[in-house]
Amino acid sequence: MEQITSYLSAFSTVIGLVFFVGIVLWAWSPGRKKANQESADLPFDLPDEFSKDKS
């Protein structure tokens, strides 16, 4: 049983690495450039909290 544990551990590490690399490639793909830019601009689209026009 100890022998299969090391194989399962190695297999789960490889699967985790493959998923991580896949997510990174998806996030940085050229097709996501517009969505990433929109997400990056979201904080700047909020109204100012301390505007001078308060009555």
Distance bins in CASP14 RR format, pairs under 12 A and 6 or more apart:
PFRMAT RR
TARGET T0000
AUTHOR 0000-0000-0000
RMODE 2
METHOD distances of the structure
MODEL  1
1 7 0 0 0 0 0 1 0 0 0 0 0
1 8 0 0 0 0 0 1 0 0 0 0 0
2 8 0 0 0 0 0 1 0 0 0 0 0
2 9 0 0 0 0 0 1 0 0 0 0 0
3 9 0 0 0 0 0 1 0 0 0 0 0
3 10 0 0 0 0 0 1 0 0 0 0 0
4 10 0 0 0 0 0 1 0 0 0 0 0
4 11 0 0 0 0 0 1 0 0 0 0 0
5 11 0 0 0 0 0 1 0 0 0 0 0
5 12 0 0 0 0 0 1 0 0 0 0 0
6 12 0 0 0 0 0 1 0 0 0 0 0
6 13 0 0 0 0 0 1 0 0 0 0 0
7 13 0 0 0 0 0 1 0 0 0 0 0
7 14 0 0 0 0 0 1 0 0 0 0 0
8 14 0 0 0 0 0 1 0 0 0 0 0
8 15 0 0 0 0 0 1 0 0 0 0 0
9 15 0 0 0 0 0 1 0 0 0 0 0
9 16 0 0 0 0 0 1 0 0 0 0 0
10 16 0 0 0 0 0 1 0 0 0 0 0
10 17 0 0 0 0 0 1 0 0 0 0 0
11 17 0 0 0 0 0 1 0 0 0 0 0
11 18 0 0 0 0 0 1 0 0 0 0 0
12 18 0 0 0 0 0 1 0 0 0 0 0
12 19 0 0 0 0 0 1 0 0 0 0 0
13 19 0 0 0 0 0 1 0 0 0 0 0
13 20 0 0 0 0 0 1 0 0 0 0 0
14 20 0 0 0 0 0 1 0 0 0 0 0
14 21 0 0 0 0 0 1 0 0 0 0 0
15 21 0 0 0 0 0 1 0 0 0 0 0
15 22 0 0 0 0 0 1 0 0 0 0 0
16 22 0 0 0 0 1 0 0 0 0 0 0
16 23 0 0 0 0 1 0 0 0 0 0 0
16 24 0 0 0 0 0 1 0 0 0 0 0
17 23 0 0 0 0 0 1 0 0 0 0 0
17 24 0 0 0 0 0 1 0 0 0 0 0
18 24 0 0 0 0 0 1 0 0 0 0 0
18 25 0 0 0 0 0 1 0 0 0 0 0
19 25 0 0 0 0 0 1 0 0 0 0 0
19 26 0 0 0 0 0 1 0 0 0 0 0
20 26 0 0 0 0 0 1 0 0 0 0 0
20 27 0 0 0 0 0 1 0 0 0 0 0
21 27 0 0 0 0 0 1 0 0 0 0 0
21 28 0 0 0 0 0 1 0 0 0 0 0
22 28 0 0 0 0 1 0 0 0 0 0 0
22 29 0 0 0 0 1 0 0 0 0 0 0
23 29 0 0 0 0 0 1 0 0 0 0 0
23 32 0 0 0 0 0 1 0 0 0 0 0
24 32 0 0 0 0 0 1 0 0 0 0 0
25 31 0 0 0 0 0 1 0 0 0 0 0
25 32 0 0 0 0 0 1 0 0 0 0 0
26 32 1 0 0 1 0 0 0 0 0 0 0
26 35 0 0 0 0 0 1 0 0 0 0 0
26 36 0 0 0 0 0 1 0 0 0 0 0
27 33 0 0 0 0 0 1 0 0 0 0 0
27 35 0 0 0 0 1 0 0 0 0 0 0
27 36 1 0 0 1 0 0 0 0 0 0 0
27 39 0 0 0 0 0 1 0 0 0 0 0
28 35 0 0 0 0 0 1 0 0 0 0 0
28 36 0 0 0 0 1 0 0 0 0 0 0
29 35 0 0 0 0 0 1 0 0 0 0 0
29 36 0 0 0 0 1 0 0 0 0 0 0
30 36 0 0 0 0 0 1 0 0 0 0 0
30 37 0 0 0 0 0 1 0 0 0 0 0
31 37 0 0 0 0 0 1 0 0 0 0 0
32 38 0 0 0 0 0 1 0 0 0 0 0
32 39 0 0 0 0 1 0 0 0 0 0 0
32 40 0 0 0 0 0 1 0 0 0 0 0
33 39 0 0 0 0 0 1 0 0 0 0 0
33 40 0 0 0 0 0 1 0 0 0 0 0
34 40 0 0 0 0 0 1 0 0 0 0 0
34 41 0 0 0 0 0 1 0 0 0 0 0
35 41 0 0 0 0 0 1 0 0 0 0 0
35 42 0 0 0 0 0 1 0 0 0 0 0
36 42 0 0 0 0 0 1 0 0 0 0 0
37 44 0 0 0 0 0 1 0 0 0 0 0
38 44 0 0 0 0 0 1 0 0 0 0 0
38 45 0 0 0 0 1 0 0 0 0 0 0
39 45 0 0 0 0 0 1 0 0 0 0 0
47 53 0 0 0 0 0 1 0 0 0 0 0
48 54 0 0 0 0 0 1 0 0 0 0 0
END
